[in-house]
Amino acid sequence: MVGLRTLLFTLIATLVIEPVLAQSRAEAPRDALKRRQAEARQRISPYWDGFILKHQGNCSEAIAKLTPLAERGFGYEDAQTALGECYLQLAGLDATGGEAPDRKAIFAKPDFRSGLEWIGKAARAGKFEAQAVMISLYAAGLGPDEDAIEGAKWAHLYLTNPSRLNLGAPVSAIVSIEQIKQRLDRESWLVGKERARDWIPLYDDKPPTPDAKK
């Protein structure tokens, strides 16, 4: 009888307990992976919070995270560019293209003016991503001024930007550059090139004017 009970216990352990233990052992690595991923997320610097929110399309919350970084000035052109792009998005600009809005109407929007100022700061400091945005704005007739030659200047600065060339970054603004070029005669295009040659980076640490933040 004892032998039968022992046999039954062994059979139950084989059919029931062992699969449970095996499943537990299989799940353990997954649990450990989840724990490591959670710990990694906690270790991510708060610096990236605003960029993550922007990437997720949550510009309203991203602005609150990016503004203190952007206001630090020199060395924080990444934050300035991201912040400017968020403001432009909130102003209603379509990043994928589409028909350009009326210049007077868009300039009446505080979000657009704030976006333009932050993009301008980063572009003047030499941030090539901000320069690409500036080119797109000029191509759409929405630059800080209506001087198409200034658009050509930014095009030349972007194309010859040392940081972009060192990284091997593709020319993302090629369509906008062609649009600007088509509006100008050869002489005007070359004037823009000369302006680019005389250009020097400007590191403006002052935040945008109070009017632009309204």
C-alpha positions in Angstrom: 0.0 0.0 0.0 2.8 2.3 0.9 4.5 1.5 -2.4 1.3 2.4 -4.2 1.0 5.8 -2.4 4.6 6.5 -3.2 4.0 5.7 -6.9 0.9 7.9 -7.0 2.8 10.8 -5.4 5.6 10.4 -7.9 3.1 10.4 -10.7 1.4 13.5 -9.4 4.7 15.3 -9.0 5.6 14.4 -12.6 2.3 15.4 -14.1 1.5 18.5 -12.0 4.2 19.8 -9.9 7.1 19.6 -12.4 5.2 21.5 -15.2 4.4 24.2 -12.7 8.0 24.5 -11.6 9.1 24.5 -15.2 6.7 27.3 -16.0 8.0 29.2 -13.0 11.5 28.8 -14.2 10.5 30.0 -17.7 8.8 33.1 -16.3 11.6 34.1 -14.0 13.9 35.5 -16.8 10.9 37.5 -18.2 10.3 38.9 -14.7 13.9 39.8 -14.4 13.9 41.5 -17.8 10.9 43.5 -16.8 12.5 44.5 -13.6 15.7 45.6 -15.4 13.7 47.6 -17.9 11.8 49.4 -15.2 15.1 50.2 -13.4 16.6 51.5 -16.7 13.6 53.8 -17.2 14.1 55.2 -13.7 17.8 55.8 -14.5 17.0 57.8 -17.6 18.0 61.5 -17.0 15.0 63.9 -16.6 16.8 65.9 -19.3 15.1 63.7 -21.9 11.5 63.9 -20.5 10.6 66.8 -22.8 12.1 65.2 -25.9 10.2 62.0 -25.1 6.9 63.8 -24.7 7.5 65.7 -28.0 8.3 62.4 -29.8 5.0 61.1 -28.4 3.2 64.1 -29.9 2.4 65.6 -26.5 3.8 69.1 -27.2 1.6 70.8 -24.6 3.4 68.9 -21.8 6.8 68.8 -23.6 7.0 72.6 -23.6 6.9 72.7 -19.8 9.9 70.3 -19.7 11.8 71.9 -22.5 11.5 75.6 -21.6 13.9 75.5 -18.6 16.5 73.7 -20.6 16.2 76.0 -23.6 16.5 79.1 -21.5 20.0 77.9 -20.3 21.2 79.2 -23.7 24.5 78.1 -25.2 24.9 74.3 -25.3 21.2 73.6 -25.2 20.3 74.2 -28.8 18.8 70.7 -29.0 16.2 71.8 -26.4 15.7 75.1 -28.2 15.0 73.4 -31.5 12.6 70.9 -30.0 10.8 73.6 -28.1 10.5 75.8 -31.2 9.1 72.8 -33.2 6.6 72.2 -30.5 5.4 75.8 -30.6 5.1 75.7 -34.4 3.1 72.6 -34.1 0.7 74.1 -31.6 0.4 77.1 -33.9 -1.0 74.7 -36.5 1.9 74.2 -38.9 1.8 70.8 -40.6 5.3 69.2 -40.3 4.5 66.9 -43.2 3.9 69.7 -45.6 0.6 70.9 -47.0 -0.5 74.3 -48.0 1.3 77.2 -46.2 -1.0 79.3 -44.0 -1.5 83.0 -44.5 1.5 84.9 -43.3 -0.4 87.6 -41.5 -2.7 85.1 -39.8 0.0 82.8 -38.6 2.2 85.7 -37.3 -0.8 86.8 -35.2 -0.5 83.5 -33.2 1.7 83.8 -30.1 2.7 80.1 -30.4 4.1 80.7 -33.9 6.1 83.8 -32.8 7.5 81.8 -29.8 8.4 78.9 -32.1 10.1 81.2 -34.6 12.2 82.9 -31.9 13.4 79.6 -30.4 14.2 78.1 -33.9 16.0 81.4 -34.7 18.2 81.1 -31.5 19.2 77.6 -32.3 19.8 78.3 -36.0 22.0 81.3 -35.2 24.0 79.2 -32.9 24.7 76.8 -35.7 22.3 74.0 -35.0 21.8 72.4 -38.4 18.4 70.9 -37.5 17.1 74.4 -36.6 18.6 75.7 -39.8 16.6 73.1 -41.7 13.4 74.3 -40.0 14.3 77.9 -40.9 14.8 77.0 -44.5 11.4 75.3 -44.5 9.8 78.4 -43.1 11.4 80.7 -45.7 10.3 78.3 -48.4 6.7 78.6 -47.2 7.0 82.4 -47.0 7.0 82.3 -43.2 10.5 83.3 -42.4 11.2 86.2 -39.9 11.3 88.5 -42.9 10.2 88.3 -46.5 13.7 88.5 -47.9 14.1 85.3 -50.1 17.9 85.9 -50.2 18.0 85.3 -46.4 16.4 82.0 -47.2 19.2 81.3 -49.6 21.7 82.2 -46.9 20.3 79.7 -44.5 20.3 77.1 -47.3 24.0 77.6 -47.9 24.7 77.6 -44.1 22.8 74.3 -43.8 24.5 72.6 -46.7 28.0 73.5 -45.4 27.2 73.1 -41.7 30.3 71.3 -40.2 28.3 69.4 -37.6 25.9 68.0 -40.2 28.8 67.1 -42.5 30.8 65.4 -39.7 27.7 63.3 -38.7 27.0 62.5 -42.3 23.4 63.6 -41.8 21.3 63.6 -45.0 20.0 66.8 -46.5 16.5 66.7 -45.1 15.6 70.2 -46.4 16.3 69.5 -50.0 12.8 70.2 -51.2 12.6 73.5 -49.4 16.1 74.5 -50.7 14.9 73.8 -54.2 11.8 75.9 -53.7 13.9 78.9 -52.5 16.3 78.4 -55.3 13.6 78.5 -57.9 12.3 81.8 -56.7 15.7 83.5 -57.1 17.8 84.3 -60.1 21.3 83.2 -60.2 22.7 86.5 -58.9 20.4 86.6 -55.9 21.2 82.9 -55.0 24.9 83.9 -55.0 24.2 86.9 -52.8 22.8 84.5 -50.3 25.9 82.4 -50.6 28.0 85.5 -49.9 25.9 86.3 -46.8 26.6 82.7 -45.6 30.3 83.2 -46.1 30.3 86.3 -43.9 28.1 84.7 -41.2 29.4 83.9 -37.8 27.5 82.0 -35.0 25.6 84.1 -32.5 25.0 82.7 -29.1 22.1 84.6 -27.7 21.4 83.5 -24.1 18.4 85.8 -23.6 15.1 84.1 -23.6 12.4 85.3 -26.0 10.7 88.5 -25.3 7.6 88.4 -23.0 5.4 89.2 -26.0 6.6 86.0 -27.8 5.6 83.9 -24.7 2.0 85.1 -24.5 
